[in-house]
Amino acid sequence: MTTRRILGATAAMAATALTLSGCTGFTGGGSTTSEGTLTFTTWASESEKASFEQLVSDFEAANDGVTVELNVVPYDQMFSNIDAQLSAGNAPDVFRVDYGNLGVYSSQDQLLDVSPYFSADEIAAFTPAMWEAVSYDGTPYGVPHQTDVSALVVNTQLLAAAGVTDLPTAQADAWTWDEFADAAAKLKSSLPADTYPFVYNWQLGGTPRWLSWLFQADGALLADDGTTPAIDSAAGAKALDFTRSFFENGWVPPTSSVKATTYADAFFTEQSVAMAFAGSFVVPDIDNLANFEWTALPMPVDERGATDLGGNALVATKGTDQPDLAASFLKFMVDAENMTTFCAATNELPTRVDIDPASIDFAVRPDVMPVFVEQAATIQPSDVTQLTSPYLASIAVSMQDQLEAAFLNGQSTADTLANLTDAIREATAS
């Protein structure tokens, strides 16, 4: 299973368990750990698993007498088991969490406050937006381990055959929404009936990725107070109308809506679409499976550029018996050298300002990675605040239903925005 295909807490994925040293399932931490022992639970792709193994070995070698029990598990079991363990008081000392879910735990006082362990200079080493992503009410409850963002991957042969040859390579010349629509229309006229212009990556719990279009239109899901609905706006209507047109115009496969069960990159590698929105973390999968020439382009822009906030934090549980050791391990994992090595091996992006992503020797397709690196710079602090809201997981459940109704069942834009507004009010009132 590749990592972080989702942004919310609503995914239900089939995956194969990846285990280390005979560890299977979930082993507890907290009060059950022995002196000098940490338990670390994560999900991982193959490249991430190998990197975590090496980092754990390096940490143990640098800390005589310390043992880190690494437990790699399927993503679809991750948080239901973490929730149960937190309730029972036997959660792992350290675990991995995507930014979209982190706020659920930090807002419920379940994570270790790491502010005593980081100086102002050490905090300044991180991109402000990513430090914000691990913070709740100004307090950091973990470390931003890495990030990834979506860009547009394209089959260059299919685009050339349709006469789409003026391809943007940087944010400065990214397609506008109108230019993107023109490219989609040309592809629609050129491609066979069973091949579509593009697919968007909002399937299998990735519904919050729709917010990229809202942000590009300079809209917002939540007002600055973090609780007031803001989606029922001119920008919200524009984003919804534009994304609805994907289905109305036959630009995307009808089976690729937000409740679809096939990932966007699978449509692309099977050549049933000419373009796909995809995260940098699936670049190795695409490169392995695609038997055609492809490259990456920036996401389209409207009022501004925007993308999704992928990636994960590492956190320690508040009830750990080893808070100092856990904090030391977190700091080790986000050390500049260790982060660089991890990102290079996994085609992911760093969260530190003292790491130049352009200098990273990415393991797969380093030629396309600069597009993702530059795309990450379009994320604004206000985007991060909304994408890491403790209410997002609940809102995303209703967002999936409402977008599906708008895209496939003819629900009006006005009704969709009104229903989403009601869902936000309900989520933030709970």
HELIX and SHEET records of a PDB file:
HELIX    1   1 GLY A   30  THR A   32  5                                   3    
HELIX    2   2 GLU A   46  ALA A   62  1                                  17    
HELIX    3   3 TYR A   75  ALA A   88  1                                  14    
HELIX    4   4 TYR A   99  SER A  106  1                                   8    
HELIX    5   5 SER A  115  TYR A  117  5                                   3    
HELIX    6   6 ALA A  120  ALA A  124  1                                   5    
HELIX    7   7 PRO A  128  ALA A  133  1                                   6    
HELIX    8   8 THR A  156  ALA A  161  1                                   6    
HELIX    9   9 GLN A  171  ASP A  173  5                                   3    
HELIX   10  10 TRP A  177  SER A  190  1                                  14    
HELIX   11  11 THR A  207  TRP A  210  5                                   4    
HELIX   12  12 LEU A  211  GLN A  216  1                                   6    
HELIX   13  13 ALA A  234  GLU A  248  1                                  15    
HELIX   14  14 ALA A  264  THR A  269  1                                   6    
HELIX   15  15 SER A  280  VAL A  282  5                                   3    
HELIX   16  16 VAL A  283  LEU A  289  1                                   7    
HELIX   17  17 PRO A  323  MET A  333  1                                  11    
HELIX   18  18 ALA A  336  THR A  346  1                                  11    
HELIX   19  19 PRO A  357  SER A  359  5                                   3    
HELIX   20  20 MET A  369  ALA A  376  1                                   8    
HELIX   21  21 PRO A  381  LEU A  387  1                                   7    
HELIX   22  22 LEU A  392  LEU A  408  1                                  17    
HELIX   23  23 THR A  413  ALA A  429  1                                  17    
SHEET    1   A 5 THR A  67  VAL A  72  0                                        
SHEET    2   A 5 THR A  37  THR A  42  1                                        
SHEET    3   A 5 VAL A  94  ASP A  98  1                                        
SHEET    4   A 5 ASN A 312  ALA A 316 -1                                        
SHEET    5   A 5 VAL A 143  GLN A 146 -1                                        
SHEET    1   B 2 SER A 135  TYR A 136  0                                        
SHEET    2   B 2 THR A 139  PRO A 140 -1                                        
SHEET    1   C 4 TYR A 196  VAL A 199  0                                        
SHEET    2   C 4 VAL A 273  GLY A 279  1                                        
SHEET    3   C 4 SER A 150  ASN A 155 -1                                        
SHEET    4   C 4 TRP A 294  LEU A 297 -1                                        
END                                                                             
